[in-house]
Amino acid sequence: MAAPAGTGNDRAYSRPASRDDFEIAIICALTCEMDAVQLLVDEFLDEVGQNQYGRLAGDTNIYAHARIGNLNVVLITLPEMGKGQAALAAGTLTTTYPKVSLVLSVGVCGGVPLAKVGGRDEEIVLGDVVISNMLTQYDMGRQFPDRFVARTEIEHLLGRPKRDIRGLLKDLESRRNRNILHKKVALYLEKLQHNYLQDIDREHFRDSASIYVYPGAEHDKLFEDSYEHMHRGSFSDPGCHSCAIGSVCDSARRKLCDEVGCDAKHLAPRERRGEPNLPRIFIGHIGSADTVMRSAQHRRDLAEEGIIGFEMEAAGVWDVLPCIVIKGVCDYADSHKNKRWQDYAAATAASAVRAFLDHYYGTGRISGNANDRQGATKGGHYRVKFSLQGMPTSNNFVPRPSDITDIEKSLLPHHQKSQGRNVFVLHGLGGIGKTQLAVNFARQYKAAFSAIFWLDGTSEDSLKQSFASCAKRIPKDQIPENIRSPKTGDEVDLDDIVEHVQEWLAKDNNVDWLLIFDNVDLDHTQGEIPGAYDIRKYLRSDHGAVLITSRLSKLAQLGESKRIKRADLDLSKKIFEKWYGKELNSKLGGLPLALAQAAAYMGELNLHVASYIRLYEQQWNELFQNTDSSPQDYGNRSVWTTWTISFNAIEARDKTAGNLLRLWAFLDNREMWHSLLQVARNDKEQWPKWLCDIACNEVKFLNMATLLLRYSMIEVRESAQSSYSMHPVVHRWISHIQDDAGKRVFLRLAVMLIGFSVPHDTTKNYWVLQRRLLPHAERCLWWMEELKGGECNTEDITIGHATHSLGNLYSDQGRLKEAETMYQRALEGYEKALGPDHTSTLNTVNNLGNLYKTQGRLKEAKTMYQRALEGKEKALGPDHTSTLDIVGNLGNLYSDQGLLKEAETMYQRALEGKEKALGPDHTSTLDTVNNLGNLYKTQGRLKEAETMYQRALEGKEKRALEGYEKALGPDHTSTLNTVNNLGLLYSDQGRLKEAETMYQRALSGYSAALGSSHAKSLLVIKNIASLQLAKGSVSLQELIVEFTNIYN
């Protein structure tokens, strides 16, 4: 087993220049405890007997200085045990080392053998390690005539660690991180033992070569609580009279159990015994006092209050500094104490300290090299490498110092005015420079934040897609791997990804991140606007920094804000000079986007400023004689005039480039790529020649993109190769310059382009392309509503097919309201063009039935299904597979309505027809078999249900083995649905062991394919919980605790 190398954090190490560069102290009460810690030190920073960092006058502590991983640590051994000595040491420590913010009390302790940990009953054995998340001073209380009662009310608890440490401890309590921690402790323990054997003088210390070796389970003895350690029988001491009358003499207390005759018949039963080098870690309440706990009865009473271990120093430290106890269990805090386990327990504690520090990244305040402070100390465990992904960058940005200063004061971590979340909103006109200000702030201060994520806020779907991109950048093992980096073929719900990223951002010790929401311009309060959302849904964490850019001034109420105004004359000159090197006339009104546009035009044509101004005046007069010809928020229309000049120049060079821009106006502005146009290569008669030409020739497309880039009409997307975006104001303007007839022509093309690009749900990884197409579909739908359905003749069959396909896209993506709109449009067109009984019409009717059933509108669904069935029977015959699909859908509907007899009739008809047409092992046939199993189970016909489920399961697995259907197999979700159904069946039959086997298989498969927090995974977890309750293996309270941990 290889030993780990150093701590796991990525914080750059700098040797401490002074005492101010230490923020962690380790205090041990016994020499053997410090010996173990020092065996895992990476480097001692001073010579033996020397203290190169000095100490203040009056400080009597003896310090050693060490590097553990990338952390600078002060080591202190107390002259004596007890909280008084610990308090003195901590008091002087704070004066000599003022930046120390965390003390670890490390060593050995007494443990509670049967303890409550996180709501669970846990068995603690010798050599295990306990870590405190709360300290209780248990020798403070009331003395009654018959007993002493410790004060455990909240005001008598010494307290809990600081917020960042609480977050770290909570993180370590998760099942996954506990497993990692256990493995690390085992590795460090092996390293400690190896280091010790390298250090000792074997010639002189042969007997001590095994002091850190596991003493053996046979020496781990737990006696019954009532069985005292005293002289017994022939082991009685001649001078002992106390033990004979039930008291315990001092001589007995100094001897081992074997020496006083403790009888093994009184050993308490144990389920768990320790294993060599495999100690376990438990996090919970630790009791601290000035007395050694040597009473099983008192231990039991305090254990009922939640204490899992007993020690003597932390209470003294806590009076001065926050303290975490990390101690190895060397006895059971009863009268049978002995020192056999002390060295091994000290070694496991030291190993746990080292593993704990692997996860600890300090306050971020300290670095030995002042020049490295900003970049080296931020983030640590949660550090995410800076990336320009998603950011619309410009190398010609001109700084706006006053605007940047306002953002700095609000959002930079060392400037933040509150400990909670800090929000800053940049609002103003489109093209005014909000986005580039945000980009510049992110690039300038990337070292000040642990992570910076850029989120496209144009619509809710684009926002979720951005969160998915963020998930890929989060360090490995901090969110589920299937969420962070889904395997090819995995379908992961976007909402699930957003939820995991939000949980990661909300972690207590992950506080230095920056989220930038760009272009949050849709007002969700103004009716049902496609893509609009309430941004507050995505601001869940109570810490971190958030920067928002928007045209909506009302968002200023979310936090501090700044309205970005037009550039003044000096800034206008700088922007223009940055682009072109000449002064700009004030005619362009101080709009940065207009300034950049003009500069790009003159740079492309090598035009003098005077010539450009003449063109500008001419274009102004031609375009804007009507004052209503441009939107109200651009009163002087300067930016629109500059684009008109550039657009005319582009069309003069390449008419196709102008057409591409006109088409793009009806698609989403954020992404255009060549393969989006490739459907125009098929059936060329229905596409215009200019579009077919660029669809068939990628080089031509790239040449056009180059031309548009030179005129600053589009931008290259940083996050995608050969993909382009358009500024939203340019995008808006291009649609504005088209007349009504032109808009309808290009909207029809846009609907066809996206509709015919939608992949079927049987296509491999279909959802990847569907998600990419969804923003474009949203834009098409918006324009359909804007033009009141005038995108085409309602009898246009081509558009009918395209809108039907867009309905499938929305349905597959769970956007049922939009799906219904598209299906209704397609249906209206089909009925007029093809008639009510055409198969295309009936397919749309069937899809509407599926949609209504999903929405719970069962009466409407039945009407659709029956109409579709009658039509298909007439057009295709009763045994056609398309007809049988509708028969199966009717069976599902009847089952949902409780019409089980009718459902069975439909299922049997569908099954017989599919067996005949497709064969008994076709996936469509097997899906019907599975549905019959569900029906039989509902009817209580459990044996028949099992037969159906087994047939469906074996058939799906067989098809995978025989290579007929690569999409299916033992872990395909369709197969897992049947596995879960079998579990439900076995549970109803009382076959609980078989049910659990099915559930565990289903859970493992769903978690791997969909994620552990997917609805299907959680449903199986619920089934397992119900099963455990039925078996009586857990209590309801334990299940509640377990579910709380899962959902957290």
N, C-alpha and C positions, 0 to 999 in steps of 0.2 A: 504493500500500500504506500503510494508516494505521498510525501509530506507536502502540504501547501506552501507556496512561495509567497510570503508577504501578504499584506492585507489586500482585499479585493477592490479598494476604491481607486479612482483615477486622479486623486488629488496630487499635484506635483509636490515633491518633498524639498524642503529647504532646511538646512541645518540651523538650529535656533541661534539667533544672535544675542539674545538676552533672556532673562527670566520671563519677560513678557510674551515669549513665544511658546510657553507651555500652557495648555488648557485642560489637561487630564492628569489626575493624581491617582496612584494606587497605594492604598494603605493596608498593611498586614500587621496582625498582632503577634504572630509567631515567626521565628526564623525559618522554620520548615516551610511555612506558607510563602515567604519571600523567595526562598531558594527555588521553589517550583516556578514562580513567576519569572525569575531571572533566566531560567533555562529556555524561555521562549522569547527573550529579548533579541532583536536583530542587531542592535549596536549600542554599546555603552558610550555615552558622550563625554565622560570624564574618566580619569585614571582612578584606580583603587585608592581610597583614602583622600582623594582630592575632590574639591567642588569648585570647578572653574567658573560657575555662575554666581557663587557667593550666596550670602543670606543676610537679612537685616539684623541689626543689633537686637538682642533679646530673643531671637529665634533659636530655640534649643534643638530643633529637629535635625536629624541627620538625613541628608538627601542624596539620592543617586539619580542620575539623568540618563534616559534611554530613548532609543528610537524603536518603536514597535510598528512595523509596516511603515506608513508615511506619517505617523503621529509622534509628537514629542511628549514624553511622559515623565512625570516626577514619581520616584519610588520612595516610600517611607515605611520603615519598620518601627512599630511602637515599642517603647521600653517595657511596657507592661500591658496586660489585657485590660479590657473594660472601657466603658463609654467615657469615663472621666479623662483617661489618657488620650482617647481618640479626639475628644473635644479640644483639649489643649493643643494637640498636633494640628488639627484643622484650623484653629484660631490663628496660630502663627503662620501656617501655610498661606492663608489669604493675604497676609501682609507682604510676605516675600515673593509670592507668585500671584499678583492681583488678577491675572487673566484666567486662572484656573476656574473652570465653570462646572466641572464634574469630577466627583471622587468615587472611585470604585473600592469598596471594602471587600477584600479578597482573602479567602482562606478556607477554614473548615467550620462546620456547624453541626448541630443536631437536627435531625429530620423527622418529619411526621410520616410514619410508615403508610398510613391510609389517609390520604389528604383529599380535600376538595380543590380542584384546580380547574378554573374556567367552567364551573358548573358540572364537572365530571369527577367521578371517584377514580383516583389514581393511586397506584402503589409505588412508593418511593423506596429504593433499596440503597444500601451503602455504596458509595462511589458516584451516585447521581449528583447533579448540580441543581441548586435552587437559585433563582434570580428574583430580586424584589421588584414588584410594581407598586408596593405600598409598604410602609414601615409602621409597626405598632410597638409602643413602649409598654410591654406587658407587666412590668413591675410597678407601674403607676396604677393605683386603684384604691379599693376600700377593704379594710380588715374587719370582718364580721367575727362574732364569737366562734362560729364553727368553720369559717373558711375565709380566704382572701379572694376578692373578685376584681379582676383586671378591668380598667376603664377602656372600653373599645368603642365608645361613641365617637362620632366623626371628629369632634374637636380634640380628642386625645390621640388620634392617629397622627403620627409625625408628618404625614403628607405623602404625596406621590411626586414622581419626577416631573421635570419641566416638560412642556408640551412636545418638543421635538423628541425627547427620550421616550415619552409615552407613546408617541407614534411609532417609534422604532420597536419598542417592546410589543406593541399591538401587532405590528407587522410580523415579528418573530413568532407570535402565537399561532399564526395560520398553519394549517397542516403541512403545506408544502415547505414553508420556511423552517418549521420545526425539523423536518426531515433533513433539510440542508444543514441546519445548525448541528444536528446530531452527527452527521457525517464529518463536518469540519472539526468538531471536538475530538472525534476518534482519530482523525488525521494529525491534529496538533498533539494529542496525547502520545501518539507513536513517535512524533518528532521530538517531544520532550524526553521520552525514554531513550531515544537514540542520542540526543545531545548529552544527557547525563552520563551514559556509558562512555562517551568520548571524553568527558571532562574528568572523571574520577581517576585517581591513581589506583589501578586495579591491584597492585602489589600490596598496598597498605589498607585498602578498603574492600577486601573481597566480600566481607559479610554484608556490605551495604549495596552491593550491585543490583539487588532486586527490590529496593525500597519503593520504587514507583510502579512495580508490577502488581497486577490485580491479585489480591490476597486469596481469592478463591471463595466460591459460593458456600462452601462448608463452614466458613468462618463468619458468614453473614447470618447472625442469629437474632431473631426477634422473639422475645418471651411474652407471654400473656401479660396484660396490663397489671394484673393483681399479683404477679409472681415477682417478689423482691429478690434482689441480689444480696445474699447473706450466707454465712456458714451453715452447712447442712450435713447431718449425719456424721460419717467418719471424717469429714473434712473440717470439722469444728476445730477452732483454734483453742488450745488449752487455756489461754488467758481470756477467752471471749465468753462473756456471760449475757451480753445484750442480744445476740442472735438467737439464743436459746429461748428467750421470752418474747420474740417477735420484733425486736428492734434490730438495727443494723450497726455493727461496730465499725470503727475507723479502719481496722485491719482488713475487714472484708471489702471495703470500698476501694482499697488499693490493689486488690487482687483480681485476676481474671476469673471468668465464670468456671473454667475447668479447675481452678485452685480452691474454689469454695463449694463446689459440688452442685452447681445449678443443673437441674435435671432437664434433659432434652425432651422429656415427655410433656413439658410445659411450654414448648415452642409454639408460637402462633402459626396457624396454617398460612401458607404463602402460595399465590398463583404465579408470581413473577420472581425469578431469581436473576441476579445480575449476570452479565457476560463480560469476559475479558475485553477491555479497551472499548466497550460500547456503552458508556454512561448515557443516561437520558437527562434532558434539561426540563425543568419545571419553573414556570413564571407565576408568582403569586405573592401573597402577603407574608412578610417575614417579621417575626417577633424579636425585639431587641431589648436587652436588660443588662443590669450589672451583676446578675446572678447566673450561674450555670444551671440549665434545666436538667435535672436528674430524676424526674418523677413521671412515670407513665400516666398516672391519673391526671396530673396537672397538664401534661402534654395533650391528653385526650380532650380535656375541657377547652383548652385554647384552640385546638384544631377545629372544634365546632364553630369557633368564631372566624374560621377561614385561614388561620396561620398554617404554613407548610414547613417552616424551619425556624430555628432559634440560634441567635448569635449575640455578641456582647459589645460591639464597637459602633455600629452604624448610628445608633441613637445619639451618640456624642457628636459624630460628624454632622448629622442632619441639623443640629442646632446652628451650624455655621455655614455649611454648603450642601447643595443637593447631592445625594449619595445613592448609589446603586449597590446592593449586596449581590455578590457572585461567589457562592461558597459550595464546596463539596461536602456531602453528607458523610460524616465519619462515625456517627452513632445515632441511636434512636431517641436521644434525649430522655433516657430512662436510667435506672440504677445500675444497669448492666454495661455502662460505658467502659471502653478500653481504647488504647491508642494504636491498636493493630492497623486500623484503616486510615490513620491520620495522614501519612505521606501520600498514599494513593489518592485520597480525597483532595489533598492540596494540589496534586498534579491535575486531576480532572477539573478543578476550579480554575487553575491557571490556563488550561486548554480552552475552557469556556470563555475566559476573559479575552483570549486571543481571537476566538471565533466571533465574540461580541464586537470587538473593535474592527473586525473586517466589515461589519455593517454600519459602523459609526463614522460620521464624517465631520464631526465638530461643528462649531458655530459659524465657520467661514470668516472669522475675524482675524485669524492669526496666520502669518507666514513669515519665515525668517528673512526673506528678501522682499523689501518693500516694493520693488519694481514688479514683482510677480503677484502681488496680493489680489489684484482684481481678477486675473484669469485663473490663478491656481487654487483658490479656496472656494469657488462657487460650485454648488451642485453636488459634488461628490457622487454619492450613490445614485442620485437622480439626474446626473449630468447628461445632457443630450447634445451631441455635436451640432454646431450651428450649420444651417443649410439655407440656401436661397430658394429651395423648392417652393413653388407656388407664388413667389414674390415677383411682381412685375417691375423688375429693376431697370434703372436708367443710369448709365455712366455719365450722363450730362446733367445730373441733378445739381442745382445751385442751393447751398445751405440757406436756411431762413432762421437765423439765430434766435430771435425772440420767440418764435413758435416752438422750436426745439427745447428752449429753456423751460417753457411751461410744462412740457411733457416730462422733462427730467425731474422737475420738482415734485411731480405727482407720482411717478412710477419707478424711478431708480430706487433700489432697495435701501440705500443709505439715506434717501430723502423722504421715504414714505412717511406720511403723517399719521397713519393708523396701523395697528397690528393686523387688521382684517384685510379684506380684498380692496385693492385700489383700482378704480376705473377712471379712464380719461377718454373723452369723446371729442374727436375732431369732426366738425360739421361745417358744411358750406356747399357752394355750387359744385356740380360736376366739372372736372377739368381744372379746378382751382389749385390742385396740388396736395390733397389730403393723403392719397395713397403713397406718393413719393416721400412725403414727410415721414410717414410711418415706416417705410422701407429704410430710409436714412437713419431713423432712430434705432431700428433693429440692428443695422449693420454697425453703427457707431458704438453701441453699447452691448454687443453680443457677449462680451466677457462678464458683464455685470449680472447676467441672468443664467440660471442653471439650464434653462431650456427656453427656446423661442419657437412658437408654432404660428404659422400664417394660415388663417382660415378664410376661405372665400365665402363671404356672407351674402352673395347675390341672391341666393334662394336657399330654402331649407335643405333641399337635396344636395346642392353644392357644398353647403356647410357640413353635412354629414360625410360627404366624400372627402372633404378636407380632414375631418377627424380620423377617417380611415388611413389617410396618408400619414397623419401624426403618429398613429399607432405603430406603424412600421419603424419609426425612429426611436421609440421608447426602448431603453436598454433591455436586453434579453432577460427573461425570468421575472420581470416586474409586472407583466400582464400575461395572460395565457398565450401560449405560442400560436394557437390556432386563430387568435384575435390579432396578434401582432404581425404574424406572417402566415396567412392561410396557405395551405398546400394547394397545388393545382387540383381542381376538382372540388374543393371545399366551398360550400355556400355559407357565408357568414352574414347574418343580419346586420345592416348598418346601424340600427338602433343599439344592438348588442355591443358593437365596436365603440360607439359614442359613450355608452354607459361605462365601459371599462376604462376609457381614456379619462372620463370625468372622475372615476374613482381614484385613478392614479394621481390626477391633479389635486384631489382632496386629501391625500395622505398628509398626516399632521406635520411630518418633517420634510415635506416637499413644498417649500414655500417661496422659492425664488424664481419661479417661471414667469414668462410673459406670453399672453395670448393676444394676437392681433386679429380682430374681426374686420375685414375689409369690405367696403361697399354694402353696408346694411341699409339699403335704400327703399325696401318695400315696407309699407306701413300696414301692419296686420290689423290695425284698428279700423281701417277703411273698407270694411266688407271683405268678401272672400276673394282675395287676390292670389292667383296661383303662385306658389313658392314663398308667400309671406309667412312670417313666424314671429313669435315673441322671443327676443334674444335673451330675456331673463331666464328662460328654460335652460340655457346653456351657461349660466353664471351661477353654478351651484356651490363652488368652494368658497370658504370664508377667508381665504388668503390668496396671495399671488397678485399679479398685475395684469390689467386688461386694457388694451388700446382699441378703440372702435373708430372707424371712419364711416361717415354717413352724410347723406343730404338732409336727413331728418333732424331738425333742431330739437325736437321733443326728446330725443335720446339723451340730451344733455342732463336730464334729471337722474340718470344712472350714476353719476359721479361728477368729478370735475370736468370742465369742458373748455373748448376754444373754438370760436368761429373763425375759419380761415378766410381771409379777405383777399381781394385782388392785389397783385404785386404793385408796389409803388414804382416810381420812375427808375430809381437806382436798381431795384431788384429786377425790373423788366430788362434793363440794359445788360445786367449780369447773365440773365437767362439767355437772352439773344446772343450775347457774345460767347457764351459757353457752347452754343450750337453753331454759330456762324462767324463770330468775331467782329460784328458790326453793330452799331446802335440801332435801336428800333423806335419808330415813330409811336407816339402815344395812342395811335388809332387802335391798336390791338387791346387796349383796355386793361392791361395788367393780368390777363389770363395766361398762366403758364402753358396750357395745352395749345393755345393759339400761337403763342410765341414760338414754341418748339415746332409747330406745323409750318409756320412761315419760314423758319430757319431751314427746315428740311427741304422745302420747295426750292429756296434760293440756292442751297447747297447742291441739289441735284442738277439745276439748270445753270449754275454759275451766274446767277442773276444779281444785278446791282440793287441796292435798297430802293433807289428812286424808281426803278422799273417795277419793282414789286408793289410799291405804293400806288402807282398808276393802275396796275391790274386790280388792286384791292378796291380802289374807288369805282372803277368800272363795274366790277362784280357786285359791289354793294348796291349800286343804283339799279342793276338788272334784277337782283334777287329780292330785294326788300322794299320795293315800293309799297307793298301791302304790309302794314305793321303787324298783321296777324300771321305772317308767314314763318315765324320762328317762335319757339316756346317762350313763355313770359320770364323764365328765370335767366334768360340771356338777353337782357334789354338792349345792349348795344350791338349784339349779333356779330361781334368781331370774330369769335372762334368759328362760327358757321361760315363766314365769308372766306376765311383762310382755307377751310376744307374744300369749299366749292372750287377755289382756284386749283388746289392740288388734284381734286377729283377730275376736273376737266383735262388736266395735263395727263393723268393716268389713262383716261379713256382715249385720248388722242394717240397714245402709244399702243395701247392694247385694249380693245373693246371687251375682250373676254374677261380681263381683270376687273373692269367696271361691273360686268354682269355678276361676277363672283361676289363682289362686295354687295350688290343689290340683293342677291340670294341670301347672303350671310345675315342681312338685316332681319330676316325672319327665322333665323336659328339663334342659338345661344351665342353670346359674344365671347365666351371664355375659352372655347376650344374649337379649332378647325384643323382637320388632318386629311391627308389625301385619300385614305381608304374609306372615309365617310362618303366620298363621291362615287365609289366604285360600283354601286348598284346601277349607275347610269351606263355601264358597259353592257348590260343585258337589255334585250328588247329595245334597241336603239330608236325605233320608230316613235316611242312615246316620250323620248327626251329630246331637248333642243341640241343641235349639233355642237354648239360651243361647250356645253356641259359634257357631252360624250367625249369630245376631244381631250379635255383635261382629265376626265376619269380614266381614259385609256393611256395617258401619257404623264407619268409622274414628273418627268423632267420639265414638262411645260408648266405643271402646277408649281414646282419649286421656282421656276423662273418668274412666274407671276408673283409668288410670295416675296421674292427678292425685290421686285419692283415696288410692291406695296410697302415693304420695310423701308426702302430708301425714301419714300415720301412720308414716312412716319404714320401711315394709316393703320398698321398692325404692329404687333410685337411678337417676339419669339417667346414661347412658354419655357421657363427654366426647367419645369418638372417633367416634360415629355419631349422626346426627340421628334423633329420635323412636325411640330405642332405649334399653332399660332393662336393668338388672342387679339381682341380689339377693345380699345378703351370704350367703356359704356356710353360716353357722350358721343364719340364718333359713330358708334353703333346706332344710337338714337337718331343721329343726324341723317344717316344713309336711308333709313326708312322714311324720314320726314321729307326728303327731296323727291320721293317717288309719288306720282299721281295715283288716284284710286285704282285705275285699271292696271297700272304697273304693279301695284301692291298685290292685287289678286293673282296675277300671273306668277310672281315670284313666291307667294305664299303657297300656291298649288305645288310648285316644284319642291318647296321645303317639306310639305306634308308627304309627298311621294318619296322624297329622299330618305326621310327618317322612318316612315312606315315600312318601306321595303327593306330597310336595313335591320329591322328587329329580328333577332334570331329566335327560333322555336325553342320551347323549354326542354326539348330532347337534345338540343345541341350541346356539346361539351362546353362547360364553363359559360353557358349562355348569359348568366347574370352579370358577368364582367362587362360585356359589350352593352347589355341592357342599361346598366347604371350609367355608362358613358353617354348613351343616347337620351336618357331621361331629361336632362336639362334642355336639350333641343326640342323634345316633345312638349315640354312645358311652354316653351316659347311659341311653338306652333299653335297650341291650344289657346294661349293668350290672344294671338292674332285672330284666330277663328272667332273668338268672342268679340274682339274689337271690331272686326269687319262684319259681325253678325252673320257668320256662316257663309259669307260670300267668297270663300276661297275657291269655289268651283261651282259648276252646274250640279244640282243635286242628283242628276241622272248620270253623272260621270262615274262609270264603273271603276276606273282606275283609282280614283280618289276613294271610292267605297272600300276597295281592298286595302288601301293605305291606312284609312282611319280605323278599319277593323283591326289591322295589325297594331296600331297605336293603342287600341283598347286592350289587346293582349299584353302589350308592354306594361301599361298601367296596372292591369290585373295581376300580372306576375310580381310586380313591385309592391303590391298591397295598397295601391292607390285606387280604391274601388269607386269613389265618386267620379274621378276623372275617367276611369274605365267605362262607367255607365254612359257618360257623355259621348265618348267616342263610339261605343257600340250603337247608341241611339242614332248618331249621325250616319253611321254605316248602314244601319237597318233602313233608315229613311231613303237613302240613296238606292240601295238594292231593290227595295219594294217598287220604287218608281221606274228603275231602269230594267230590272229583271223579272219583277213580279213577286208575289208573296210566297210562291212555292218553289222558287229556285233554290238549289242546294247551298249557294253562297248566302242567300237570305236566311235559310234555316240554320246554317252554322252560327250566324250572328245571334239568331233567336236562342239557340242552345247555350251560347256563351253568356247571354243575358240571364238565362235560367241559372247557370252556375253562379253568376254574380249575385243574384237575388238570394240564392240559397245561402251563400257565405254571409250575406248581410242579415239573414234571418227573416227575409221577406218571402216566406214559404208559399203563400197563396199565389203570389206573382210568379214565383219560380215554377210552380206546377203548371200554370197557364202557358209559360214559355216552353217547358219540356213537352207538354202534350201537343202543342202546335208543331214543334220541331219533329216529334215522333210521327205524327200523322203525315206531315209533308215528306219526311224521309222514306216512310213505308211506301208512299205513293210513287215517289221519284226513283228510289233505289231498290225497293223491295224490303221485306221484313227481316231478311237474314244478312243484309249487308252490314259490314263491321261498323260503319258510321251510324247506321240505325241502332245497332246493338249498344253502342256507346251511350246513346240517349236513353235506351232501356235501362242501362246500369245507373245512369244519373237519376232516373225516376225512382229506382230502387233505393238509392241513398236518401232521396227526399222523403219517400214513404217511411223509411226507417226513422228519420229525424222527427216525423210527425207521429210516430207510434203506430203507424198502420203496418204492422209486422207481416201479416198475411199477404197483403198486397206487395210489400217489399220482397218477400220470398218469391212470389210469382215472377217479378221483374228480374231478380237475380238469377233464378233458374233458367229463364228464357235467354238472358244474356250469356250465361255459362254454356248452355247447350249450343247456341249459335257460334260462340267464339271457339269452342272446342272443335266444331266442325270446320269453321273457316280458317282458323289460325293454328289450331293444334292445342293439346292439353297443357303444354309447358310454355306457351307464349306469355310474356309478362302481362299483357292485357287480360288474358284468361286467368292468370294467377291473382291479379288484383280483384277480380270478381270472386274468386274462391275465398280470398281474405275477407271480403265484404260479407259473404255468406257466413263465415265463421263469426264475425261480429254479430250478425243477426241471430244465429243459433245461441250464442252466449246470452244475448239479451232475453231470449225466450226461455232460458234455463236448460236448453238442450246441450249440455256441456260436453258430452261424449262426441256428438256430431260436430260441435264447434272445434274440439281438439283435432278431429280428423281433417277439417278444412284448414286450420292453421298449419298443421304439420305438412299437408300437401303444398300449401303456398310457400312455406319456408324451404322445404326440400326442393321444390321446383325452381325457386329463385337462385338458390345456391348451386343447383345442378347446371343452370344456364351459364352461370359464371365459369364453372369448372369446364364445361364443354366449349366455352368460347363463343357461344351464340350472342351473349349480351355483355359486353365489357363493363357497362355502367352498373350492372348488378353484381352481387356477391355477398359474403357474410356480413359486411359492414356497410352495405348500402342502406340509406335511410328507409327505402321501401321494405327491405328485408327486416330492418330493425322495428318497423311498425308492427310486423307480424310477430316478432320476438316478444315485444311488449304486450301484445294482445294475448299471447300464450301465457305470459306471466299473470295477467289478470284472470285468465281462465283457471290456471292452477290454484291461484289464491282462493277463488270462489269454491273450488273443490276441496279446499283444506290441504292441498299438496304444497305446503309452504316452502319446503326445501327446494322443490323444482321451480316454484314461482320465483324464489330469490335468485336462482341461477339465471333465469330468463331476464329478470330485471337488471341484474348486474351486467349481463352481456349487452342489453339494450343501452344502459347508462354509459358503459365504456364506449360503445359505438357512437352514440349521439354526441358525447363529449368530444370525441376525436373529430367528428365530422362537422358539428355545428357549434360546439363550445359548451362548457359546463353550465353557463347561465342561460342557454337557449331554453325557450318554453318547453320543448320536448324533453330536454334533460331534466328540468325541474319537475316536470310531470312524473317522470320515472322515479325521481327522488321522493316525491310524495307517495308513490306506490310502495317504495321500499319502507318508508316510515310507517305506513299503514300496516305493512306486513310485520314489522318489528313490534308494533303495538299488539297485533294479534298473537304473536308468539310470546309476548310478555317479556321479551329480552331487554326492553328499555321502558322507562317511565315516560309519561307525557311531558313532565318537566324537562327531562333530558332531551327529548325530541325538540322541544321549543328552543332550548339552548343551541342544539345542533343546527336547526333551521336558521336561527339568528346568525350563526357563524357563516352559513352558506350564503344567505342573502346579503350579508355585509361584504 
